[in-house]
Amino acid sequence: MHDIKDFGKVAVLMGGASAERAISQMSGQGVLQALQASGIDAHAFDPSQRDLGELRREGFARCFIALHGRFGEDGTVQGALELLGIPYTGSGVMASAIAIDKVMTKRVWLTEGLPTPKYQLLRQGRFSQQELDAIPQALGLPLIVKPAREGSSIGVVKVASHREMLDAVVQAAQRDPDVLCEQYIDGDELTCPVIGAGDDAQALPLVRIVAPQGNYDYQNKYFTNDTRYLVPSGLPAHEEDVIKAIVLKAYRVLDCRGWGRVDVMVDARTRQPYLLEINTSPGMTSHSLVPMSARATGISYEALCLRLLSLATLDNPRRPDLATGGAGP
């Protein structure tokens, strides 16, 4: 870990303009308080309310990204910080842009031989009723319909019959014109946080999620105490090892860094794990899963925030200086 003074002035980016703004504010406030309690000169910064150029003008040395979803977790803010030359937590521009898109993520994973549920992509207004009717035949029922680029289970619908398909697609399309229809995996729901980059990346303990009626939706994620989180997961050690190995490969092939969290389903009958998606700026609220997993290894919330901040970097740390045209520091 760095000496506290080495961090300099830190901006905690929170809020933002995505559908996950409220959750981002909760995450950001938690991170801000933890950093300040550790002696960091940390300040809240909402990119939807302030010009990002103020970060450089006000002398911020690095950013902790506590933004979720679009305009924060999708490579846009990361690109702006690259131009400003301000190191930031989490994945870089390309990895963030791919990871926010569930379909692009699946394409990469499938190319690398990683298991993920079967899927079909629909574009709003660009599909026929015949195509819609064919999806349950291809994927089976029930199936999952979700926006291609949203988090926190926003817009996710479990479809149990043909007649529910259109309403589910319309609902998802209100959030994103690209709608992902995905094979439903019946079994254990798990998540696995990862910290670090490349060969140094480490998988933290799995968290098994037991939600009411198996419905781990937005409400059950953040605003109820009815969902149970099991750490240790209770899975056999060999199963957990297999899942961690798959998760680490999934994280590395996308070139993720800093930290992330990969969501997984394990088929109850075959015990085959399936990768659902990856979050490159995971939640840091009181209900969030990365801090929960870290605690199981003896890492406190405050220590976790400091560790993540210490990993802040740039895709191009020797960025050409825009003002002079010379080499950056």
N, C-alpha and C positions, 0 to 999 in steps of 0.2 A: 504494500500500500504506500501511497505517496504521503509526504508530510502534508498536513492540512493546508498550510499556506501555499503549497505548490498548485493547488486547484485554482487559485485566483477567484475572480468574481464569476459566479455560476448563475445561469438562467435556467429555471425549471419551466419548460414549455408545457403549458396546460390549457385546457379549454378547447380552442380551435373551432372549426366550422363544421365538423362532421356530425353524424347522427349520434355519435358516442361522446358528445361534448360534456354531458353531465358526469359520465364516468371518468373522463379525463380530468375534470376538475377535482374529483374525489382522489384520484391517483396522485395528481400533482400536489395537492395540499399535503397528503401523507409524505411524499418525497421531500417537499420543501421543509416541513417541520423536522423530519429526520436529519436532513443535511444541516439545518440551522442548529439543531441540538448537538451536532457533532463539531460545531465550530466553523462550518463552511459559510462563506459570504454568499448566501444563496437568495435569489429573488424570483418571485412569480413573474411570468411573462406569457401573455395570451396573444398568439399570432393573429387571431381574428380581430383583435382590438388595437394592435400596434404594428407598425412597420418593422419587418425583420431587420431592416438596416439600422435600427436603433441599437441592436445588439452590439454591433461594431462601434458605433458612435459612443455608446455608454461603457465601453471597455470590458465587455463580458469575455472571459477567457475560454469558457466551454459551456455546453448546453446539456442538460439532462432532459431528454425527450419523454414526456409523460402524456403525449398526444396519442389518441387512438383513432384508427380508421383513416378516411381520406383527409388529405391536406395536412398530414402529420405522420402517418405510418406508411405512406405510399410512395416515398421517394421525392415528393415535392419539397418539403421542408429540408430534407437531407441535401437536395441539390442546391437550395439557397444557402445553406450553411457551408457547403463546399465552396461556393463562390465568395462567401464572406471570410472563409478561412478559419472558421470557429469549430473546433472539435466537438463531436456530439456522441451521445450514447446510442447503442444499438447498431443495426445493420446499415450498410451504405445505400447509395441510390439504386443500383440495379437490383440488389437482393430485396430491398423494401418494395420496389415497384412490382417485382414478380410475386412476392409473398402475399401482397394484399389481394391479388387476383387468384381466386381459388382454382380457376380453370387453368391458367398458365402454370400455377404450382403443380397441379396434377400432371400436366403434360411433361414437365421436367422430371417429376418423380417417376412417371411411367417409363420415360426414356432411360432412366437409371435403374430400372428393374425393381422399383420400390412399390409395395402394395398400397393401393388406394381404392375406394369403392368405385364401381362402374358409374358412368355419368353420361348425360347428354346436355348440350347447351342450347338454350332457346334465346332468341333475340326478340325483344318486344315488337309486336306488329309484323314480324317476319316469319311466322309459322302458321301452318294451316291447322284446322281442327283434326285432320287426319294425322298429322305429325304429333299433335298433342295426345291423341288417343293411343298412338303407338308406344309412347314412353312407358306406361305401366307394363306393357307386354315385354319391353326390352329390359326394364330394371326390376320388375316385380313390384308387388304391393305388400306392405306399405313402402313408400319411398319419401325422400326428403326433397323439398323445394326451397331454394334460398337465393338471395342476391349474390352475384358473383364476387362483389367487392364490398362487403360489410362485415362487421364483427359483432361481438356481444350477443350473438344469436338473433340479431335484429332482422325481422322479415323472414325468419325460418319457419316453415310449416311442414308438419308430418301429414302426408296424404295417404288416406286409407282406402279410397275408392276412386274409380274413374270420374265420377261426377264432381269430385273435389278438386280436380286438376286445374281447371281454368281459374277458379277463384284464387288458388294458391299461387299460380303464376302471375296473375294480375297484382296480387299483394306484393310479391317479391319484386316485380317490375316497377313498382312505385319507388323502390329504393335504388334500383339499378336496372338499366335497360337489358343487361345480360343476366339471364336467370339460369342457375345451375340446378338440374334435376339429378339426384344422386341415389344410388342404391342404398337402402336402409340396412344397417348392420345391427342385428339384435345381439346384445351381449354387454360386456363390461365397458363403461365409459371412463377413459383415463386421460391424463395430461402429463407431459414430461417437460419440465423446464430445462434449458441448456444455458450455460454461462461460458464465455470465452470465444475463441475463433480457431478455425483450422484444426490441426492436430491437438491443440491445447484445449479445445472445447470439452466441457464436462457435462454429463447428464446428471441432474439432481434426482432425488427419489420420485417415483411415480406417485401421483395422487389419483385415487379412484373416487369417482363422483357417483353418489347415489341420490338422485333427485326424486321428488314426489311424482309418482306415476311415470317415472323415467323421463320427465319433461324438464330438461335443464335449459329453460328459456331465460329471457332477459330478467324477468321478475325473480325467478328462483336463483339466478346468478348473484344478484346484487341487493335484493330488498326483502328477502325472507331468511329465516334461520332454519327452514325445514330441510334444506339439502345437507346431506352428510358427506364429509370429505375424509377419506381414509388414507392416512400416511403413518406407517407403511400401508401399501395398497392391499396386502393380503393375498396377492398373487404368488404362485410358486416362484422361487428364486430364479429358476431357469427361464421362466416366461418373462420375468422382469428384465433379465439380462438381454434376451432377444429383442424386446421392445426398445430398450435403451440403445442397442446397437443400430436398429432401424432408424430411430429418431436422430441419432447423431449423424448418420449418413444423409438423412433428409435435410438436416440443418446445413451440413457442409456442402452438399451439391448445389444449394442455392447461394452459397458463399455468404451465409449469414455470419454475423460477428456480434460481440458484446453480450447479447443475451437474446433469448426467445423462448417460446413455449409451443410445443407440438401436441395437438389433440389427436387422440387415437381411440378407435373402437376395437374390441377383441370379440370375434364371433364366438358366441356361447357354445356352439356345437363343435366347430373345428378348432377353436382356439387360435385362429389366424388373426394377427393384428392388422389393422388397416389405418393408414394415415388419413386424417380428415383435412387438416389445415395447419398452418403455422402462423403464429403471432410474433411480429418482430418488435412490438412495443406493448408487452403484456400489461395487464392491469396491476395496479399497486394499491388497491383499496383494502379495507378491512376484510373483505370476502375473497380477495384475490389469491390465486393458486401458487404463483412463484414464491411470494414470501412464506406461504404455508409450507411448501416443500423445503425451502431454505432453512426454516426453523427446525425441521426434522434432522438436519445435519449440524445444528448448533449455530447457524448463522442468523443473527438477529436482523430485524427490519433495518435498523440503522446501519449495521455493518454491510448488509446487502446493498443499500443505496450507495454507500461509499465505494464498495467494490465495483459496482456498475459505472459510477462516475469515473473511477480510475481507468476504466477501459475506453473512455471517450476518445475518439480519433477521427481521422478524415480518410476518405478514399485516396486522396492525393495530398498527403501532408506537406509536400513541397510544391504546392500550388503556385504558379506564376503570380506575382503581385500585380493586381489589376491597375493600381494607381501609377506604377512606375514602369511596368513592363519587364521588370527584373525578376530574379528568383525570389520566392518567398522565404521565410525563415526556416 
